[in-house]
């Protein structure tokens, strides 16, 4: 009897699951052209209904005696509401750029996956003891509640979605700065004696490779390398200020009433910021010895180009970008000083290498 009931519930669920999966695929396939825009607040309301059904389902499946007809009926109601929720998610993507669409899809997937997991787990536990079900079911329904509650944190506009994505870039840049500030000078070097830095004549040094552990070489910097690191920190810190000011600028646009969203410009700004984030990672890695001065110079030029593109994009948006332009100017100044320093050190390195070659 129990086995037959479990087969019945499995078949009913499989039918609902197929419909849910087909509806979910619309989140990837729709262009939104023929749909009427649905506000995210409406999606949240249906998410609350899904959460309520998860509560009812949890009570039914945790009951001392399972009523197959009731749990099957609840499953049908639950899945119908879930399908309506997904259709509203699709309609909420009208006018959404890639970043906002990705956020909506991720939130919808959490609700869908947790709901499907709930019913699979519940059906799987059908023949379990009452005590075991009462342990499993609350955990499964709790996952649905969490997914539905997270809908309230999902960005509801392109401005918010892009702003949050750029904020993640800022967090990553802060991590790079923190790590770089932990660098220190090599205390084993006699910095007062000429010829003891990284350009010292090594032609007459004894071969001590035997037993050398590469992990023990450390990352302490010579005076020249520390100078480069400090200049790099200045560049990256100013880049962070640009990112922060851009976030503030975009937030200001989002607060303006009846503001039409310039989706393409916002997405391009995000792409530029992500590019700067990659450049910063590259610079941060380059300061560890042996420093790659040519690569650092190239990376600095990339950042300079990206800053110019930010100016261009922001100029096409409404709002007051004066504060953003100011920090862009500061970064440009830091980049020029950085480039000059690298040029001077690179020339000095080439001269010393040439002198070393002549002596050899």
Wavefront OBJ file of the C-alpha trace (Angstrom):
o trace
v 0.000 0.000 0.000
v 2.726 2.468 0.979
v 4.736 1.566 -2.095
v 1.765 2.180 -4.400
v 1.131 5.565 -2.762
v 4.758 6.538 -3.196
v 4.619 5.623 -6.907
v 1.456 7.692 -7.283
v 3.074 10.743 -5.675
v 6.233 10.301 -7.730
v 4.280 10.238 -10.987
v 2.284 13.321 -9.991
v 5.450 15.179 -9.042
v 7.260 14.217 -12.253
v 4.413 15.702 -14.297
v 4.519 18.965 -12.331
v 8.317 19.079 -12.449
v 8.327 18.835 -16.236
v 5.997 21.823 -16.525
v 8.087 23.796 -14.034
v 11.303 23.053 -15.932
v 9.763 24.123 -19.234
v 8.575 27.389 -17.678
v 11.952 28.011 -16.086
v 13.636 27.699 -19.491
v 11.699 30.773 -20.583
v 14.047 32.811 -18.380
v 16.783 32.044 -20.905
v 14.746 32.104 -24.098
v 12.476 35.144 -23.867
v 13.407 38.480 -25.380
v 10.571 40.128 -23.456
v 9.386 41.982 -26.560
v 5.738 40.858 -26.397
v 5.390 40.766 -22.615
v 4.039 43.405 -20.286
v 6.555 44.501 -17.668
v 5.910 43.144 -14.170
v 7.402 44.976 -11.203
v 9.636 43.002 -8.877
v 7.280 43.741 -5.969
v 4.715 41.491 -7.672
v 7.290 38.718 -7.927
v 7.986 39.049 -4.198
v 4.268 38.689 -3.447
v 4.109 35.420 -5.344
v 7.304 34.345 -3.607
v 5.486 34.852 -0.305
v 2.704 32.589 -1.586
v 5.272 29.912 -2.467
v 6.675 30.235 1.045
v 3.186 29.802 2.556
v 2.596 26.680 0.478
v 5.938 25.310 1.664
v 4.711 25.811 5.240
v 1.450 23.982 4.514
v 3.304 21.214 2.701
v 5.703 20.878 5.602
v 2.807 20.430 8.036
v 1.136 17.817 5.818
v 4.282 15.798 5.295
v 5.199 15.969 9.009
v 1.783 14.764 10.179
v 1.567 11.605 12.242
v -0.511 10.001 9.505
v 0.123 10.968 5.891
v -2.952 11.660 3.775
v -1.932 10.901 0.188
v -4.833 12.856 -1.294
v -4.025 15.985 0.725
v -0.294 16.008 -0.021
v -0.995 15.388 -3.720
v -3.517 18.234 -3.806
v -1.073 20.536 -2.032
v 1.610 19.565 -4.522
v -0.631 20.656 -7.379
v -1.498 23.993 -5.752
v 2.151 24.598 -4.827
v 3.429 23.904 -8.340
v 0.748 26.076 -9.962
v 1.787 29.008 -7.757
v 5.450 28.258 -8.475
v 4.728 28.297 -12.197
v 2.967 31.652 -11.867
v 5.948 32.925 -9.911
v 8.307 31.923 -12.734
v 6.100 33.550 -15.372
v 6.189 36.783 -13.371
v 9.985 36.483 -13.162
v 10.076 36.246 -16.954
v 7.870 39.342 -17.281
v 10.007 41.230 -14.758
v 12.968 40.821 -17.132
v 11.399 43.122 -19.723
v 13.906 45.956 -20.214
v 16.491 44.210 -18.040
v 20.129 44.179 -19.054
v 22.378 41.109 -18.735
v 23.352 41.870 -15.134
v 19.820 42.366 -13.824
v 18.586 39.372 -15.838
v 21.299 37.225 -14.301
v 20.240 38.296 -10.798
v 16.581 37.543 -11.501
v 17.399 34.152 -12.962
v 19.607 33.243 -9.994
v 16.847 34.168 -7.516
v 14.219 32.262 -9.474
v 16.510 29.242 -9.625
v 16.960 29.223 -5.851
v 13.212 29.175 -5.276
v 12.661 26.535 -7.954
v 15.511 24.257 -6.896
v 14.591 24.390 -3.208
v 10.959 23.616 -4.057
v 11.878 20.652 -6.260
v 14.279 19.408 -3.597
v 11.516 19.676 -1.011
v 9.151 17.389 -2.902
v 11.839 14.930 -3.940
v 13.002 14.687 -0.334
v 9.450 14.463 0.995
v 8.477 11.682 -1.403
v 11.729 9.875 -0.708
v 10.917 9.948 3.023
v 7.354 8.718 2.493
v 8.064 5.247 3.831
v 10.356 6.518 6.595
v 9.451 6.517 10.235
v 7.413 9.408 11.580
v 10.349 10.676 13.660
v 12.687 10.692 10.675
v 10.211 12.649 8.555
v 9.838 15.242 11.300
v 13.580 15.804 11.145
v 13.884 15.940 7.343
v 10.794 17.944 6.335
v 11.444 21.134 8.392
v 14.942 21.406 6.948
v 13.594 21.073 3.394
v 10.802 23.618 3.884
v 13.269 25.938 5.626
v 15.378 26.022 2.440
v 12.302 27.199 0.511
v 11.626 29.945 3.073
v 15.215 31.185 2.788
v 15.062 31.261 -1.022
v 11.772 33.188 -0.967
v 13.075 35.622 1.652
v 16.143 36.281 -0.527
v 13.845 37.660 -3.236
v 13.559 40.851 -1.203
v 17.315 41.359 -1.598
v 17.292 40.858 -5.364
v 17.959 44.106 -7.294
v 14.841 45.468 -8.925
v 16.482 47.807 -11.446
v 19.426 47.869 -13.807
v 20.993 50.672 -11.761
v 20.922 48.604 -8.586
v 22.133 45.419 -10.264
v 25.045 47.122 -11.996
v 25.883 49.146 -8.885
v 26.129 45.978 -6.795
v 28.272 44.265 -9.400
v 30.662 47.230 -9.447
v 30.706 47.138 -5.639
v 32.076 43.588 -5.871
v 34.933 44.959 -7.976
v 35.612 47.563 -5.279
v 35.725 44.854 -2.593
v 38.254 42.897 -4.654
v 40.429 45.984 -5.128
v 40.361 46.676 -1.372
v 41.641 43.149 -0.789
v 44.562 43.771 -3.155
v 45.466 47.010 -1.349
v 45.314 45.270 2.029
v 47.653 42.519 0.840
v 50.083 44.978 -0.704
v 50.306 47.008 2.494
v 51.594 43.881 4.224
v 54.735 43.885 2.039
v 57.950 44.816 3.820
v 61.581 45.607 3.069
v 64.187 42.843 3.133
v 65.879 43.302 6.521
v 68.854 41.152 5.461
v 70.060 43.748 2.955
v 72.608 46.400 3.900
v 70.810 49.283 2.237
v 73.589 51.725 3.084
v 76.247 49.842 1.145
v 76.572 50.372 -2.562
v 75.969 47.361 -4.756
v 73.937 45.308 -2.316
v 70.546 45.746 -3.949
v 68.869 43.482 -6.484
v 71.186 44.788 -9.212
v 74.362 43.728 -7.383
v 77.170 41.969 -9.260
v 76.465 38.274 -8.810
v 79.139 37.000 -11.175
v 81.503 36.047 -8.336
v 78.910 34.668 -5.915
v 79.398 31.022 -4.831
v 76.932 28.446 -6.031
v 74.687 27.676 -3.082
v 71.826 26.059 -4.969
v 72.208 22.756 -3.095
v 69.419 22.376 -0.569
v 67.773 25.682 -1.533
v 64.070 25.747 -0.705
v 62.192 28.064 -3.072
v 59.443 28.507 -0.455
v 62.012 30.099 1.878
v 63.015 32.853 -0.545
v 60.234 35.065 0.826
v 58.650 38.156 -0.697
v 60.571 40.921 1.091
v 61.438 43.833 -1.168
v 64.592 45.770 -1.948
v 64.475 49.594 -1.693
v 63.727 49.989 -5.420
v 61.051 47.305 -5.285
v 59.446 48.928 -2.253
v 59.378 52.266 -4.083
v 57.565 50.575 -6.966
v 55.163 48.878 -4.544
v 54.319 52.168 -2.839
v 53.692 53.854 -6.177
v 51.523 50.900 -7.215
v 49.487 51.213 -4.018
v 48.887 54.889 -4.839
v 47.629 53.972 -8.308
v 45.368 51.198 -7.028
v 44.037 53.349 -4.175
v 43.117 56.082 -6.636
v 41.508 53.481 -8.891
v 39.398 52.400 -5.920
v 38.306 56.009 -5.399
v 37.192 56.150 -9.028
v 35.162 52.961 -8.596
v 33.564 54.262 -5.386
v 32.693 57.587 -6.974
v 31.194 55.812 -9.971
v 29.010 53.732 -7.627
v 27.890 56.954 -5.946
v 27.113 58.493 -9.337
v 25.041 55.480 -10.438
v 23.222 55.421 -7.091
v 22.314 59.061 -7.647
v 20.807 58.205 -11.015
v 18.762 55.394 -9.455
v 17.228 57.817 -6.936
v 15.993 60.226 -9.590
v 12.254 59.798 -10.286
v 11.085 58.709 -13.731
v 14.666 58.135 -14.861
v 14.895 55.962 -17.970
v 17.639 53.377 -17.558
v 20.517 53.613 -20.015
v 21.110 49.874 -19.963
v 23.863 49.756 -22.577
v 25.913 52.488 -20.911
v 25.503 50.865 -17.499
v 26.643 47.493 -18.805
v 29.625 49.073 -20.548
v 30.602 50.851 -17.321
v 30.416 47.543 -15.473
v 32.604 45.897 -18.089
v 35.172 48.701 -17.788
v 35.224 48.395 -13.994
v 35.663 44.638 -14.196
v 38.544 45.269 -16.580
v 40.110 47.632 -14.048
v 39.641 44.944 -11.408
v 41.602 42.523 -13.580
v 44.318 45.129 -14.144
v 44.582 45.719 -10.400
v 44.982 41.986 -9.774
v 47.769 41.970 -12.350
v 49.526 44.937 -10.756
v 49.175 43.423 -7.304
v 50.812 40.205 -8.469
v 53.549 42.082 -10.330
v 54.957 43.845 -7.252
v 56.254 40.587 -5.819
v 59.881 39.939 -6.745
v 61.077 39.660 -9.370
v 59.038 42.691 -10.419
v 58.051 42.843 -14.082
v 58.421 46.544 -14.811
v 57.460 46.347 -18.494
v 54.290 44.417 -17.686
v 53.418 46.904 -14.949
v 53.850 49.799 -17.358
v 51.577 48.095 -19.903
v 48.965 47.433 -17.228
v 49.084 51.062 -16.103
v 48.423 52.128 -19.697
v 45.393 49.829 -19.797
v 43.958 51.442 -16.682
v 44.524 54.897 -18.175
v 42.621 53.863 -21.304
v 39.749 52.460 -19.255
v 39.463 55.669 -17.236
v 39.079 57.623 -20.455
v 36.291 55.256 -21.484
v 34.542 55.871 -18.154
v 34.626 59.600 -18.859
v 33.090 58.988 -22.278
v 30.276 56.786 -20.966
v 29.421 59.031 -18.022
v 29.256 62.054 -20.307
v 26.308 60.400 -22.095
v 24.348 59.947 -18.853
v 22.369 62.554 -16.900
v 23.556 63.638 -13.493
v 26.511 65.573 -12.097
v 29.796 63.722 -12.651
v 32.123 66.474 -11.385
v 33.198 64.449 -8.354
v 33.904 61.461 -10.580
v 35.957 63.566 -12.976
v 38.041 64.863 -10.068
v 39.074 61.403 -8.873
v 39.727 60.396 -12.480
v 42.153 63.328 -12.717
v 43.874 62.177 -9.509
v 44.260 58.679 -10.920
v 45.660 60.060 -14.165
v 48.248 61.977 -12.145
v 49.221 58.871 -10.174
v 49.519 56.877 -13.382
v 51.850 59.470 -14.930
v 54.101 59.380 -11.840
v 53.973 55.587 -11.902
v 54.972 55.452 -15.561
v 57.840 57.883 -14.980
v 59.152 55.848 -12.046
v 59.007 52.600 -13.979
v 60.783 54.217 -16.915
v 63.603 55.473 -14.691
v 64.054 52.133 -12.932
v 63.880 50.186 -16.171
v 66.594 52.405 -17.685
v 68.741 51.933 -14.574
v 68.260 48.188 -14.739
v 69.284 48.063 -18.383
v 72.422 50.111 -17.662
v 73.446 47.814 -14.806
v 72.771 44.677 -16.822
v 74.855 46.101 -19.690
v 77.715 46.895 -17.272
v 77.487 43.409 -15.805
v 77.675 41.869 -19.287
v 80.804 43.852 -20.126
v 82.561 42.707 -16.918
v 81.658 39.098 -17.623
l 1 2 3 4 5 6 7 8 9 10 11 12 13 14 15 16 17 18 19 20 21 22 23 24 25 26 27 28 29 30 31 32 33 34 35 36 37 38 39 40 41 42 43 44 45 46 47 48 49 50 51 52 53 54 55 56 57 58 59 60 61 62 63 64 65 66 67 68 69 70 71 72 73 74 75 76 77 78 79 80 81 82 83 84 85 86 87 88 89 90 91 92 93 94 95 96 97 98 99 100 101 102 103 104 105 106 107 108 109 110 111 112 113 114 115 116 117 118 119 120 121 122 123 124 125 126 127 128 129 130 131 132 133 134 135 136 137 138 139 140 141 142 143 144 145 146 147 148 149 150 151 152 153 154 155 156 157 158 159 160 161 162 163 164 165 166 167 168 169 170 171 172 173 174 175 176 177 178 179 180 181 182 183 184 185 186 187 188 189 190 191 192 193 194 195 196 197 198 199 200 201 202 203 204 205 206 207 208 209 210 211 212 213 214 215 216 217 218 219 220 221 222 223 224 225 226 227 228 229 230 231 232 233 234 235 236 237 238 239 240 241 242 243 244 245 246 247 248 249 250 251 252 253 254 255 256 257 258 259 260 261 262 263 264 265 266 267 268 269 270 271 272 273 274 275 276 277 278 279 280 281 282 283 284 285 286 287 288 289 290 291 292 293 294 295 296 297 298 299 300 301 302 303 304 305 306 307 308 309 310 311 312 313 314 315 316 317 318 319 320 321 322 323 324 325 326 327 328 329 330 331 332 333 334 335 336 337 338 339 340 341 342 343 344 345 346 347 348 349 350 351 352 353 354 355 356 357 358 359 360
